Amino acid sequence: MTIAAAFYCQDGLILSADTEVGTDIEKWHEAKIISCVESDEIRFAITGAGSWDYVKMASNKLFPRLLNAEADLGVPFGVVEGTILEIYSGSVSADREYVKARFDLLIAICTPDFPVPTIIRTSGSVVRSGHRFECVGTGQVIGRHLFSKLYQPNLTLEQGAVLAAYIVGEAKEKASGVSGGTLIPALHSNGSSEVSGAKLADLNKWFLKAEKLSLDLQKIPNGLFPIFDCVTRIIRPPFS
């Protein structure tokens, strides 16, 4: 269940996710982007899909290990790989419901030697560098489809926040297991920030208005670019 996405903008990196968490017998809502952690040496944020207990277990293991890692991007990558392999060869392999224990992570990480934030993607026990757009969860097909239509590499973080809000909103409408709130933090060379709930509410109102006017955002030439300047005025500055 869920949608969680990470993608690059010209001035940083956007993460986004819904808030629905569930098991076979219940559903609830909680923040599915583990709070950005910052130190003098490293900053990072984690989200994911699959078994939420395993996502949180991985986060609990990764936070202290990454904070104590050297300020070299190769070292954090090795820390992530070692931690994921440890969990899959231990707890997951011993889990009687192995399929339900699977989890995927999206990790945004930044070090002084590599001030441009970088995505690390895990898919099962596989760990690799992220591509320009990564998406996990039941909403990932919708996310990839919309991204292929609407993304441009020179998006600002401000424009990226609009795109992320639209993608998560569409996934809530069309994918099972995606609902609740929307979280959109950003990592950039100067730190981290997050779109406020009030600004997200204003954006959602604009999307609803566009829908009532039969404005199909996916059919506008060159993606959302022609209306980005208009829409971003709603949330400028987008990050609280």
N, C-alpha and C positions, 0 to 999 in steps of 0.2 A: 504494500500500500504506500501511497505518498507520491509527491513529486518533489524532487530536490534538484537544483541546477546550479551550475557555476559557469561563468563565461568571462572572457577578456574584453575590456574596453580600452580605449586609447590611453586613459589615465588611471587604470587600476583594474579591479576584478570585482564582479558582482556574484553574490550567492543569493539563492532564494529557495523557499520551501513553504509548504502548507503546514498545518499543525495537527492533522489527524494521526492518531496512533491507535492501533487496535490489535486484538488477538481474535481467536475463533469465537470467543464468548462475549467480548466487550470492546467498546471504542471510547476514547477520550481524547482530549486535546492538550498538547504541551509544546513548548518551543522545540523545534526540530533542527535548529541551528545552534549548536553548542556555543555559548558565548565566546566572542573573540577574546583571546588572551594575549596580552602584550608584555614584553619585557624590553630591556635595553638591547637584547641580542636577537630576539625573534618575536614574531606575532603570527597568529594563525587562528583559523576557525574551522569547525568540522560539522558536516551534515551527512545524511545518508538515508538508506532505504533498506527494507528487509526487516529482520528481527530487531526491534528497537532496543531490546535488552542487550543484544550483542553490539549494536552501535554504541550504546552508552558504555559498555564494558571496554570497547576499543578506545573510546574517548578518554575514559578514566586512566587507561594504561598509557595512552599517547601523550597526554598533557604534561605530566612530570618528565617523561623521557625527552620530549621535544624541547621543553624549557631548559633542560640540562645539556642538550646537544650543542655541539660547537656551531658557531655562526658560519656554516658552510652548507650550501644547499644540498650537496651530496650526502652529508651526514644525516640531516633530517629524513631524506628519502630512504636511506638505509634503516633508520629507526622505524619508519612506517612499515617497510617491507618485513623487518624482523618481527615486529609486533603482530602484524596480520598473520604471518606464517605460524607464530606461536599460538595464536587463538584458534586458527583453523586446524592445526595438528593436535591441539589439546582439547579445549572445551567443545568446539564444534564437532570434531570427529567422534567424541564420546557421547554426543547428544543423540538420543534415540530418534528424535525427529529432525534428522540432519537437514532435510530440505527446508524446513521452517526456520532453521538456525542460520541460514545463509544471510549475509548482509553485505552491502556495498557502501563505500564511503567517498565523499568528495571533501578534500582538504585544501584549504587556501593557506598558503604559507609565504612568509616574507622574512628575509634576513638582511643584515647590513651589507653583506657582499652581493646580494641579489635583491636590490630595493624594489624591483618590479614584482608584485605578488605572482605566485605560481600555483597552478592547480596540480594536485596529486590525486589520481583516481584509483580506487581499488574495486575490483570486480571479482567477488569471491576471494580466493587467495592470491589473485594476480594483482600486482601493484605496478603502475606505470605513470608517466607524465601525462597530464591532461591535455586534451586538444583545445581548440578555441572555444568549444562549447561541450559541456558534459551534463548529462541528465540521467537520473536513476529513479526507480519506482514505477508504479503503475501508470503514471502520467508521462513517462518518458517518450512514448511514441508521439503524443501530441506536442510535447516540448520540442522534440527534434524537428517535427514538421513545421511548426511555427518559426522556429529559429532559422531554418533553411530559407524561409520566405522573407523574413523581416530583419534579419541581422545584417549589419554592415560593420567591418572591422574598425572604422573610425568613430564608432559611437562613444560619446562621453559617458561618464558614470551617471550623469543626470538622465541621459537618454536610455542608458542601460536599465535604470531603475523602472522607467516606463515599460520597456519591453518585458522585464521580469514580471512586473505586476500583471501585464496582459497574459503572459504565458501561464502563470499560476492560476489566474482567473479562469482561463479557458479549460485548464485541466480539471479544476473543481467542477465545472459544468458538465464535462464530457467523460471523465475517467472515474472508475470506481475507487473508493478508498482515498479520495483527495477532497478535503473540506477544511472548514474552520478558518483561522486567520492566515495571513500572509506575512512572512518575514523576509526582509531584503536588506541585509548588511552589505557593506562594500569595504574592501581593503585597498589601500592606496599607499603611495610612498610616504605620506605624512601621518599615517595611522589607520584608523578604522572608524566607520560611522554607520548609521542605520536609518532607513526611511521610517518616519514616525507613523503611528497608526492613523492619526488624523489626515496626513497627506495621502496615505493609501486609500482611505475612505473617499477622499476627493477624487482620486484617480478612478476608483471603481464607479463613482457616479458619472464621470465623464465617459467611461466605456459603455455604461448603460444608456446614456444619452445618444452615443454614436449608434448603438444597436437599434434604438427606437427610430433614428433617422435613416435606418437601413444603410448605414455607412459600414461597408465590409472592409475592415482594416487590412485584411489579408490580400485584398485585390487592388490596393492603392499602388501605383507604380513606384518602384524603388522602396518597397516596404513602408515602414512607418515614417521614413525621413521627412516627407512633405508636411507632416503634422506634428513632428517632434517639438519644434519651437513653440507651437501653440499649446500642446499638452503639458510641456515641462513648466510653463508659466504657473500651472496649477500647483505644482509642488516645489517651486523654486524658493529657497534652496531645498533640494529634496531630502538632504540628510540632516537629522536633528543632532 
